[in-house]
């Protein structure tokens, strides 16, 4: 998850990651529905039906050319928003050792927001870069993503952060 503008050095690192993995990665991207099913089957969620929250997700898809191209022809965003609850399996994201820097979100995390567009597969997480990385690793990459060194680097770094075996990609 990109939380600040990348430095020239970071961009070079990402290009290096892409160069290292680009010939071994294959499209494996899961749909927005599969992403939602994963979230609902693994974590306690409370759905948010607030039009403002839904519009944030929609605007991210519609106003970003890269994401907009992921919408199937003739389809509009199909939006769902949730709070990931601080109970059961969701507690791990609220533990001190898994919390992001307080400066990143402006203080203590009391709610983690997740928004998904089922049409494009776009997701947004506010309050936990660890959850964002888990969703990134689960979702995978499509053909368009495989050409984008930033997206590939985020995917590889997400796999590493959540402890998935990146080495198997090299075989």
KOLLUM-746107 format. One line per 10 residues: their letters; for each residue x, y, z of C-alpha. Coordinates in pm, 1 decimal, m for minus. Example, Ala and Ser with C-alpha at 12.3 -4.5 7.8 and 13.67 -1.06 7.14 Angstrom:
<recs>
as = 1230.0 m450.0 780.0; 1367.0 m106.0 714.0
</recs>
This chain:
<recs>
xxxxxxxxxx = 0.0 0.0 0.0; 147.8 331.3 m102.7; 103.7 578.6 182.0; 343.8 851.8 69.9; 500.7 963.5 m257.3; 780.0 721.2 m347.9; 1136.7 845.2 m357.5; 1350.9 793.9 m669.5; 1532.0 516.9 m477.5; 1201.5 342.4 m399.3
xxxxxxxxxx = 1101.4 358.9 m764.9; 1432.6 197.0 m859.4; 1373.2 m77.2 m599.6; 1026.8 m142.0 m742.3; 1166.6 m161.0 m1095.0; 1422.9 m411.8 m970.5; 1151.3 m626.8 m812.1; 950.7 m613.9 m1135.1; 1254.6 m708.8 m1342.4; 1327.0 m1000.7 m1109.3
xxxxxxxxxx = 973.4 m1146.1 m1115.2; 817.8 m1032.3 m1443.1; 903.5 m1347.9 m1637.4; 778.8 m1584.2 m1367.1; 449.6 m1420.9 m1269.1; 127.4 m1529.1 m1439.4; m218.0 m1371.0 m1424.3; m397.0 m1496.8 m1113.6; m626.6 m1207.4 m1022.7; m940.4 m1286.4 m832.0
xxxxxxxxxx = m1262.3 m1095.0 m889.3; m1423.0 m841.0 m661.6; m1679.5 m1105.6 m563.7; m1403.3 m1349.6 m466.4; m1236.6 m1073.9 m264.0; m1563.8 m999.9 m84.1; m1622.1 m1371.5 m16.8; m1270.5 m1397.1 128.2; m1326.3 m1101.8 360.0; m1669.1 m1220.4 473.5
xxxxxxxxxx = m1552.6 m1575.2 539.0; m1243.3 m1469.8 737.1; m1330.8 m1155.3 929.3; m1616.7 m998.3 1125.0; m1755.2 m711.2 919.3; m2027.4 m454.5 970.4; m2168.8 m322.0 644.9; m2181.8 53.5 593.2; m2455.9 188.6 369.9; m2355.2 553.4 399.6
xxxxxxxxxx = m2375.4 715.6 53.4; m2061.5 922.8 125.6; m1855.9 610.9 202.1; m1986.4 437.6 m110.5; m1914.5 743.9 m326.1; m1550.8 747.1 m211.3; m1500.5 397.9 m354.4; m1690.0 483.0 m673.8; m1489.8 802.0 m730.4; m1163.7 611.1 m687.6
xxxxxxxxxx = m1264.7 373.3 m966.4; m1422.4 624.5 m1203.9; m1157.0 896.0 m1166.9; m856.0 667.7 m1199.5; m794.0 561.6 m1559.1; m601.6 249.3 m1454.3; m888.4 130.0 m1232.1; m1159.8 245.0 m1471.9; m1017.1 15.2 m1742.1; m1077.8 m278.8 m1507.6
xxxxxxxxxx = m1453.0 m224.0 m1524.0; m1612.5 m479.3 m1757.5; m1758.1 m319.3 m2070.1; m2090.5 m152.7 m1996.6; m2064.9 m213.6 m1620.1; m2076.4 43.4 m1344.6; m1911.8 8.7 m1006.2; m2101.3 m221.1 m767.6; m2000.0 m100.8 m424.1; m1981.5 m247.6 m74.1
xxxxxxxxxx = m1829.6 m86.5 234.7; m1757.9 m228.9 578.5; m1592.4 m177.2 910.0; m1369.2 m466.0 1005.2; m1454.6 m531.2 1367.9; m1207.0 m557.3 1651.8; m1317.6 m908.4 1751.3; m1246.5 m1266.3 1650.8; m998.3 m1293.4 1365.1; m1022.5 m918.7 1304.7
xxxxxxxxxx = m847.5 m843.0 1634.8; m504.7 m907.9 1485.6; m526.9 m587.3 1281.7; m594.1 m383.8 1596.1; m303.3 m528.0 1799.8; m20.1 m285.8 1873.1; 239.6 m497.2 1688.2; 28.8 m487.6 1369.9; m81.4 m125.7 1386.2; 54.3 126.3 1143.5
xxxxxxxxxx = 246.8 428.4 1258.5; 13.8 662.0 1451.1; 126.8 941.6 1220.9; m5.8 754.1 917.3; m371.5 762.3 1021.8; m360.1 1053.6 1266.2; m382.2 863.6 1594.9; m513.7 543.2 1744.0; m702.3 312.5 1507.5; m1052.1 251.3 1641.1
xxxxxxxxxx = m1217.5 138.6 1315.7; m1077.8 m14.8 1000.3; m1268.6 75.6 684.2; m1283.1 m155.2 381.6; m1450.1 m66.6 53.2; m1480.8 m293.9 m249.5; m1603.2 m245.9 m603.5; m1732.0 m585.6 m709.9; m1721.3 m490.7 m1079.6; m1356.1 m386.9 m1109.7
xxxxxxxxxx = m1214.5 m565.8 m806.5; m1080.3 m239.7 m661.3; m1055.6 m232.5 m284.1; m961.5 36.9 m39.0; m853.1 m4.0 322.4; m822.2 279.5 572.0; m662.9 199.2 906.7; m450.7 m106.5 829.8; m177.5 m146.1 572.2; m147.6 m507.6 692.6
xxxxxxxxxx = m505.5 m582.5 584.1; m443.8 m405.2 253.8; m136.9 m623.3 197.7; m330.1 m939.1 283.1; m599.5 m848.3 30.0; m335.0 m759.5 m230.7; m163.7 m1096.2 m186.6; m496.6 m1280.6 m200.7; m627.2 m1095.4 m505.5; m323.8 m1144.1 m727.3
xxxxxxxxxx = m252.4 m973.7 m1058.9; m408.6 m955.8 m1403.7; m236.6 m906.0 m1740.5; m257.4 m526.9 m1709.6; m104.6 m539.2 m1360.2; 186.1 m755.3 m1476.0; 301.8 m470.5 m1702.3; 304.0 m219.7 m1415.4; 620.0 m232.1 m1205.9; 460.1 m45.2 m915.2
xxxxxxxxxx = 169.7 m291.1 m889.3; 399.7 m593.4 m920.5; 630.4 m459.2 m648.6; 333.2 m396.6 m418.5; 214.5 m752.8 m477.4; 556.1 m909.0 m409.3; 608.1 m694.6 m100.1; 257.8 m786.2 22.9; 333.0 m1157.3 m21.5; 652.5 m1115.2 179.7
xxxxxxxxxx = 485.6 m912.3 454.0; 216.1 m1169.8 520.4; 460.9 m1459.0 501.5; 362.6 m1614.6 168.3; 636.6 m1801.3 m12.9; 767.9 m1572.7 m286.0; 1040.7 m1824.9 m369.6; 785.8 m2050.8 m538.2; 733.0 m1777.7 m797.9; 1095.5 m1820.2 m903.9
x = 1062.2 m2190.6 m992.8
</recs>
